Amino acid sequence: MNELKKSLIFVCFIIVCILTYIVIVGTYEFGSKVKVLERESVTQHTEKEITGTQYDIVKENILICTDEDIKLKNLVNNNVLWNEKINIQNRIYKKAKDKIVIASKYGYKILLFNEKGKMVGFNTRHPIVDIELNNSGYMSVIQEDGDKNLITVYNSKAQKIIERTTFVDKSGRMMCCALSEDNTYLTIAYLRASGDGISSDIEFLNIKDEGLIDHIYATKTYKDRIIYEVRYHNDNNLFALSDKEIYEINILNDVIRSELLESNLEMYFLDEYENKLIGILNNKSDTAKASLVIYDMSTLKPKNVEIKEEVTYFKYDKGNIITNQKNMIYCFNLNGDIAWKIKSPQPFSQILFINQSKIMVVSGDKNIIYNVR
């Protein structure tokens, strides 16, 4: 009887140890909660990857853009669906939904494409500094002309909607711009320097209402701040990133919230549909430490996930947050939990989400498609 009790106690002890191990493994996400990637197929390409090549997924086709051309390939049979020569050096590339705009930085050429190929191509009158694109194909183009700032808004047919001209010595240097998704508002951020220090001015223009003087709807000044990014989300709301804060702005009700950041937010993405702002927050006091931050734009409350290794690659796509740290690729969800991880299969330039269950690792002379099991 005593031997039976000892055997039962030993069995219970083993079971407890196994359960404890499962709990620990699950807690630290080394168990079944972390999915693995399995190679499904390899698509061989005849051309080698060119430095600076831009890749994107359009539906379930791959878009490949170089300085010489842009083409769309079918991922199943590797057939080229269309191919356009562009010959643009020092390329600006922006994508919104199924539209892509390519421009020549400090040049004059602009090309707009959709999934069927080129929609329109045209030239500007002055050198292009930057360009923004919204989901309907409207483009806001920042240009230089000596001591003047110029910004021109075009629709998807290259028709000019509005052109705004200001002088650097009065308004300051034009830093960035954004277009609302309903094509009603244009927002411009300027940096002004004077004997009193620096400040940033944000100008809101209603580009549909010609009754307003110069289309100006409102302006806002931020002292001792450098506003380096503005972006619309959730109808009339937009966020502004400064070197010290993140601002949530409603253009009808002025600034409604701001959040003090410990250091600059870098490598960020905005998900308009989930109303999330995702980025890497570097620690100024300890450069070896960083955090993945996921902001709920309705409250500006961040969820922080500590990252112990330097992030060498960061991408957001379809609810998935990808980071590369040392020789590991991690995929986080919008709750900040690890969805899957894998040792880097090979040196890569990009990771593309084909759909929720497949990713493509772009590198060298072959693209490897992985299944997320």
C-alpha positions as CSV (number, residue, x, y, z in Angstrom):
1,M,0.0,0.0,0.0
2,N,2.8,2.4,0.9
3,E,4.5,1.6,-2.4
4,L,1.2,2.4,-4.2
5,K,1.0,5.8,-2.4
6,K,4.6,6.6,-3.2
7,S,3.9,5.7,-6.9
8,L,0.9,8.0,-6.9
9,I,2.8,10.8,-5.3
10,F,5.6,10.5,-7.8
11,V,3.1,10.5,-10.7
12,C,1.4,13.6,-9.3
13,F,4.7,15.3,-9.0
14,I,5.6,14.5,-12.6
15,I,2.2,15.8,-13.7
16,V,2.6,19.0,-11.7
17,C,6.1,19.5,-13.2
18,I,4.7,19.0,-16.7
19,L,1.8,21.5,-16.1
20,T,4.2,24.0,-14.6
21,Y,6.5,23.7,-17.7
22,I,3.5,24.2,-20.0
23,V,2.4,27.3,-18.1
24,I,5.9,28.8,-18.1
25,V,6.4,28.0,-21.8
26,G,3.0,29.5,-22.7
27,T,3.7,32.6,-20.6
28,Y,6.9,33.3,-22.3
29,E,5.4,32.4,-25.7
30,F,7.7,29.6,-26.6
31,G,4.8,27.1,-26.9
32,S,1.9,26.6,-29.3
33,K,0.8,30.3,-28.9
34,V,3.7,31.2,-31.1
35,K,3.2,30.0,-34.7
36,V,6.0,28.9,-36.9
37,L,6.5,29.6,-40.5
38,E,6.9,26.8,-43.0
39,R,8.2,27.3,-46.5
40,E,5.6,26.7,-49.1
41,S,7.3,27.4,-52.4
42,V,10.2,29.3,-54.0
43,T,9.6,31.6,-57.0
44,Q,12.7,31.9,-59.1
45,H,13.3,35.2,-60.8
46,T,15.5,35.9,-63.9
47,E,16.5,39.3,-62.6
48,K,18.6,39.9,-59.6
49,E,17.3,42.3,-56.9
50,I,18.5,45.8,-57.6
51,T,19.5,48.1,-54.7
52,G,16.6,50.4,-53.9
53,T,13.9,48.2,-55.4
54,Q,10.5,48.8,-53.9
55,Y,8.1,45.8,-53.5
56,D,4.4,45.8,-52.7
57,I,1.5,43.4,-52.7
58,V,-1.5,44.5,-54.8
59,K,-4.3,42.0,-54.0
60,E,-2.4,38.7,-54.5
61,N,0.1,40.1,-57.1
62,I,3.6,41.5,-56.4
63,L,4.5,45.0,-57.6
64,I,8.2,45.6,-58.3
65,C,9.5,49.1,-58.8
66,T,13.0,50.2,-59.8
67,D,14.4,53.4,-61.3
68,E,13.9,52.0,-64.8
69,D,10.5,50.4,-64.7
70,I,7.5,49.3,-62.6
71,K,5.7,45.9,-63.2
72,L,3.0,43.7,-61.7
73,K,3.6,40.0,-61.5
74,N,1.2,37.1,-60.7
75,L,2.4,35.3,-57.6
76,V,1.1,31.9,-58.8
77,N,2.6,31.6,-62.3
78,N,5.1,34.5,-62.2
79,N,3.6,36.0,-65.3
80,V,4.0,39.8,-65.9
81,L,0.5,41.3,-65.9
82,W,1.8,44.7,-67.0
83,N,5.1,46.6,-67.3
84,E,5.8,50.3,-67.6
85,K,9.1,52.1,-68.2
86,I,9.5,55.1,-65.8
87,N,13.2,56.1,-65.9
88,I,13.1,58.1,-62.6
89,Q,16.2,58.6,-60.6
90,N,16.1,59.6,-56.9
91,R,12.6,58.1,-56.7
92,I,9.7,59.1,-54.4
93,Y,7.3,56.2,-53.9
94,K,4.0,56.4,-52.1
95,K,1.1,53.9,-52.0
96,A,-2.5,54.3,-50.8
97,K,-4.9,51.3,-51.1
98,D,-4.5,50.2,-54.8
99,K,-2.9,53.4,-56.0
100,I,0.8,54.2,-56.3
101,V,2.4,57.5,-57.1
102,I,6.0,57.8,-58.3
103,A,7.8,61.1,-58.6
104,S,11.3,62.4,-59.2
105,K,12.7,64.1,-56.1
106,Y,14.1,67.5,-57.2
107,G,12.8,66.6,-60.7
108,Y,9.5,67.3,-62.4
109,K,7.9,64.0,-63.4
110,I,4.9,62.4,-61.6
111,L,3.3,59.1,-62.5
112,L,0.1,57.6,-61.0
113,F,-0.7,53.9,-61.2
114,N,-3.4,51.5,-60.1
115,E,-3.6,47.7,-60.3
116,K,-4.3,47.9,-64.0
117,G,-1.3,50.0,-64.9
118,K,-0.6,53.7,-65.5
119,M,-3.5,56.1,-64.9
120,V,-1.8,59.4,-65.7
121,G,1.6,61.0,-66.1
122,F,2.5,64.7,-66.0
123,N,5.2,67.3,-65.2
124,T,5.3,70.0,-62.6
125,R,6.6,73.6,-63.1
126,H,9.0,73.5,-60.2
127,P,11.3,70.9,-58.6
128,I,9.5,68.3,-56.5
129,V,10.4,68.1,-52.8
130,D,7.8,65.6,-51.6
131,I,4.4,64.2,-52.5
132,E,1.5,62.8,-50.6
133,L,-1.3,60.5,-51.9
134,N,-4.7,59.7,-50.4
135,N,-6.9,56.7,-51.1
136,S,-9.0,58.4,-53.8
137,G,-5.9,59.3,-55.8
138,Y,-5.6,63.0,-54.9
139,M,-1.9,64.2,-54.7
140,S,-0.4,67.1,-52.8
141,V,2.9,68.0,-54.3
142,I,5.4,70.2,-52.4
143,Q,7.7,72.1,-54.7
144,E,10.6,74.6,-54.4
145,D,11.0,77.9,-56.2
146,G,13.8,80.0,-54.7
147,D,12.5,81.7,-51.6
148,K,8.9,80.5,-52.2
149,N,7.0,77.4,-50.9
150,L,4.6,75.9,-53.4
151,I,2.1,73.2,-52.8
152,T,-0.3,72.0,-55.5
153,V,-3.1,69.5,-55.2
154,Y,-4.1,67.4,-58.2
155,N,-6.9,64.9,-58.6
156,S,-6.4,61.4,-60.1
157,K,-6.7,62.8,-63.6
158,A,-3.9,65.3,-63.0
159,Q,-6.3,68.2,-62.9
160,K,-5.1,71.1,-60.6
161,I,-7.4,71.6,-57.6
162,I,-5.5,74.3,-55.7
163,E,-2.1,75.8,-55.6
164,R,-0.8,77.5,-52.4
165,T,2.3,79.8,-52.5
166,T,4.0,81.2,-49.4
167,F,7.3,82.9,-48.7
168,V,10.0,81.3,-46.5
169,D,10.9,84.5,-44.7
170,K,7.3,85.0,-43.7
171,S,5.6,81.6,-43.3
172,G,8.7,79.5,-42.7
173,R,10.0,76.3,-44.3
174,M,7.3,73.9,-45.5
175,M,7.9,70.6,-43.6
176,C,5.0,68.3,-44.5
177,C,1.4,68.1,-45.7
178,A,-1.6,65.8,-45.6
179,L,-4.9,65.4,-47.5
180,S,-8.2,64.4,-45.9
181,E,-9.8,61.2,-47.4
182,D,-12.9,63.1,-48.5
183,N,-10.7,65.6,-50.5
184,T,-12.0,68.5,-48.5
185,Y,-9.0,69.6,-46.3
186,L,-5.3,70.2,-46.9
187,T,-3.0,70.6,-43.9
188,I,0.5,72.1,-44.1
189,A,3.1,72.3,-41.4
190,Y,5.8,75.0,-41.5
191,L,8.9,75.5,-39.4
192,R,9.7,79.1,-38.5
193,A,13.0,80.3,-37.0
194,S,13.5,83.8,-35.5
195,G,15.4,85.6,-32.7
196,D,12.9,84.2,-30.2
197,G,13.7,80.6,-31.2
198,I,11.7,78.1,-33.3
199,S,8.0,77.4,-33.7
200,S,5.8,75.3,-36.0
201,D,2.7,76.6,-37.7
202,I,0.0,74.3,-39.0
203,E,-2.3,75.7,-41.6
204,F,-5.7,74.1,-42.5
205,L,-7.1,74.8,-45.9
206,N,-10.6,74.0,-47.2
207,I,-9.8,73.2,-50.8
208,K,-13.4,72.9,-51.9
209,D,-14.8,76.2,-50.5
210,E,-13.5,79.0,-52.7
211,G,-15.3,81.6,-50.6
212,L,-12.6,81.5,-47.9
213,I,-9.6,83.9,-48.3
214,D,-6.8,81.8,-49.8
215,H,-8.9,78.8,-48.8
216,I,-7.6,79.2,-45.2
217,Y,-9.9,77.6,-42.7
218,A,-7.7,77.9,-39.5
219,T,-4.1,78.1,-38.3
220,K,-2.3,76.9,-35.1
221,T,1.1,77.8,-33.7
222,Y,3.3,75.5,-31.5
223,K,6.2,77.3,-29.8
224,D,9.5,75.5,-29.3
225,R,8.3,72.5,-31.4
226,I,9.2,71.0,-34.7
227,I,6.2,69.4,-36.4
228,Y,7.7,66.9,-38.8
229,E,4.6,64.8,-39.7
230,V,0.8,65.3,-40.1
231,R,-1.6,62.6,-41.1
232,Y,-5.4,62.3,-41.4
233,H,-7.3,59.5,-39.8
234,N,-11.0,59.0,-38.8
235,D,-12.7,61.7,-41.0
236,N,-11.7,65.2,-39.8
237,N,-9.2,64.0,-37.2
238,L,-5.4,64.1,-37.8
239,F,-2.3,63.6,-35.7
240,A,0.8,65.7,-35.6
241,L,4.2,64.4,-34.5
242,S,6.6,66.9,-33.0
243,D,10.1,66.3,-31.6
244,K,8.5,66.3,-28.1
245,E,4.8,65.4,-28.3
246,I,2.1,63.7,-30.3
247,Y,-1.0,65.8,-30.9
248,E,-4.5,64.6,-31.8
249,I,-6.3,67.4,-33.7
250,N,-9.8,67.8,-34.9
251,I,-9.9,70.5,-37.4
252,L,-13.4,71.6,-36.4
253,N,-12.6,71.7,-32.6
254,D,-8.9,72.6,-32.5
255,V,-6.4,70.5,-30.5
256,I,-8.1,68.1,-28.2
257,R,-5.3,65.9,-26.8
258,S,-1.6,65.7,-26.6
259,E,0.8,63.2,-25.1
260,L,4.3,63.8,-23.9
261,L,6.8,61.2,-25.3
262,E,10.0,60.2,-23.5
263,S,11.9,60.4,-26.8
264,N,11.3,60.6,-30.5
265,L,8.9,58.2,-32.2
266,E,10.6,56.6,-35.1
267,M,9.6,54.2,-37.9
268,Y,5.8,54.6,-37.4
269,F,2.8,53.4,-39.3
270,L,-0.9,54.6,-39.1
271,D,-3.8,52.2,-39.5
272,E,-6.7,54.4,-40.4
273,Y,-9.2,51.5,-40.1
274,E,-8.2,50.3,-36.7
275,N,-7.5,53.9,-35.6
276,K,-4.0,52.9,-34.3
277,L,-0.6,54.5,-34.5
278,I,2.2,52.0,-34.3
279,G,5.9,52.9,-33.9
280,I,9.3,52.3,-32.3
281,L,10.1,54.6,-29.3
282,N,13.8,55.0,-28.7
283,N,15.1,55.7,-25.2
284,K,17.4,58.7,-25.2
285,S,19.1,57.8,-22.0
286,D,19.8,54.2,-23.0
287,T,20.2,53.7,-26.8
288,A,20.2,49.9,-26.4
289,K,16.6,50.0,-25.2
290,A,13.5,50.6,-27.2
291,S,9.8,50.0,-27.0
292,L,7.1,49.0,-29.5
293,V,4.2,51.5,-28.9
294,I,0.7,51.0,-30.1
295,Y,-1.4,54.1,-29.7
296,D,-5.2,54.0,-29.6
297,M,-5.9,57.3,-31.5
298,S,-9.3,57.7,-29.8
299,T,-7.6,58.1,-26.4
300,L,-3.9,58.5,-27.2
301,K,-3.1,55.9,-24.6
302,P,-0.1,53.8,-25.6
303,K,0.5,50.1,-25.0
304,N,4.2,49.6,-24.6
305,V,6.1,46.4,-25.4
306,E,9.8,46.4,-24.3
307,I,12.3,45.4,-27.0
308,K,15.6,44.3,-25.8
309,E,17.5,44.1,-29.1
310,E,18.1,46.8,-31.7
311,V,15.3,46.9,-34.3
312,T,16.8,46.7,-37.8
313,Y,13.5,46.3,-39.7
314,F,10.0,47.5,-38.9
315,K,6.9,47.1,-40.9
316,Y,3.1,47.2,-40.4
317,D,0.7,45.5,-42.7
318,K,-2.9,44.2,-42.3
319,G,-2.9,44.2,-38.5
320,N,0.6,42.6,-38.3
321,I,3.6,44.3,-36.8
322,I,6.9,42.9,-38.1
323,T,10.3,43.6,-36.4
324,N,13.7,42.1,-37.0
325,Q,16.0,41.9,-34.1
326,K,19.4,40.2,-34.5
327,N,18.6,37.0,-36.3
328,M,15.0,36.8,-35.3
329,I,11.8,38.0,-37.1
330,Y,8.9,38.7,-34.7
331,C,5.2,39.3,-35.7
332,F,3.1,41.2,-33.1
333,N,-0.6,41.7,-33.2
334,L,-2.3,45.0,-32.3
335,N,-2.6,43.9,-28.6
336,G,1.2,43.8,-28.5
337,D,1.3,40.0,-28.2
338,I,3.7,37.9,-30.3
339,A,1.7,36.0,-33.0
340,W,4.7,34.2,-34.4
341,K,8.5,34.3,-34.7
342,I,11.1,32.7,-36.7
343,K,14.9,32.8,-37.2
344,S,15.7,35.0,-40.2
345,P,15.7,32.4,-43.1
346,Q,18.2,34.5,-45.1
347,P,19.2,38.2,-45.5
348,F,16.1,40.1,-46.8
349,S,15.1,43.5,-47.9
350,Q,11.4,43.3,-47.3
351,I,8.6,41.1,-45.8
352,L,5.3,41.3,-47.6
353,F,1.9,40.0,-46.4
354,I,0.1,38.3,-49.3
355,N,-2.8,37.5,-47.0
356,Q,-3.5,36.6,-43.4
357,S,-1.8,33.2,-43.7
358,K,1.0,33.8,-46.1
359,I,4.1,36.1,-46.2
360,M,6.7,36.7,-48.8
361,V,10.4,37.2,-47.8
362,V,12.1,39.3,-50.6
363,S,15.8,38.8,-51.0
364,G,18.5,38.3,-53.5
365,D,17.5,36.3,-56.6
366,K,14.6,34.5,-55.2
367,N,11.4,35.3,-53.2
368,I,10.4,32.7,-50.6
369,I,6.7,32.3,-49.7
370,Y,6.0,31.1,-46.2
371,N,2.8,29.7,-44.8
372,V,1.9,30.8,-41.3
373,R,0.7,27.6,-39.6
